Amino acid sequence: ADRFPQDLSYRLDLGIRLLALGQIDEAILEFQHVRREPKLAGKAGLQLGLCFKARNNWRMAQRNLEEALQHAQSDEE
């Protein structure tokens, strides 16, 4: 992610790995950066929703998951 700062897919991958390791605050920061990219906004919103769900912040989780649904493309599940 540091080598290719313009390619936000690396930051998305980094955030997913941070979330898997339980470093939720760091993962949230990465996903918030990725959400600016229109092509990745749905995936980042989904991951943000999962982060906030893990922190028991249900209102933010719901908001991010609803935004992820709006950005989801038709070929994504």
C-alpha positions in Angstrom: 0.0 0.0 0.0 2.9 2.3 0.7 4.6 1.6 -2.6 1.5 2.3 -4.7 -0.5 5.0 -2.9 -2.6 5.7 -6.0 -4.0 2.1 -6.2 -6.5 1.9 -3.4 -7.1 -1.8 -3.9 -4.0 -2.4 -1.9 -5.3 -0.3 1.0 -8.6 -2.3 0.8 -6.6 -5.5 1.1 -4.6 -4.1 4.0 -7.7 -3.1 5.8 -9.2 -6.6 5.4 -6.0 -8.1 6.9 -6.0 -5.6 9.8 -9.6 -6.4 10.5 -8.8 -10.1 10.5 -6.1 -9.5 13.0 -8.4 -7.6 15.3 -6.9 -4.1 14.7 -10.2 -2.5 14.1 -9.3 1.1 14.5 -6.4 0.8 12.0 -8.7 -1.0 9.6 -11.4 1.7 9.8 -8.8 4.3 8.8 -7.8 2.3 5.7 -11.4 1.6 4.7 -12.3 5.3 5.0 -9.5 6.1 2.6 -10.7 3.5 0.1 -14.3 4.6 0.3 -13.3 7.7 -1.8 -12.8 5.5 -4.8 -16.1 5.0 -6.6 -15.3 1.6 -7.8 -14.3 0.4 -4.4 -16.9 2.3 -2.3 -19.2 -0.6 -2.0 -16.6 -3.1 -0.7 -15.1 -0.5 1.6 -18.5 0.4 3.0 -19.2 -3.3 3.7 -16.0 -3.7 5.5 -16.6 -0.5 7.5 -20.0 -1.8 8.5 -18.3 -5.0 9.8 -15.7 -3.0 11.7 -18.4 -0.9 13.4 -20.4 -4.1 14.1 -17.3 -5.5 15.8 -17.1 -2.4 18.0 -20.8 -2.7 18.9 -21.6 0.6 17.2 -24.8 -0.5 15.5 -25.9 2.8 14.2 -22.6 3.4 12.2 -22.6 -0.2 11.1 -26.1 0.1 9.7 -25.3 3.4 8.0 -22.2 2.0 6.3 -23.9 -1.2 5.2 -26.8 0.7 3.7 -24.3 2.9 1.8 -22.5 -0.2 0.6 -25.7 -1.5 -0.8 -26.2 1.7 -2.7 -22.8 1.5 -4.3 -22.9 -2.3 -5.0 -22.7 -3.1 -8.6 -25.2 -5.6 -10.2 -22.5 -8.2 -10.6 -21.5 -8.2 -6.9 -23.2 -10.3 -4.4 
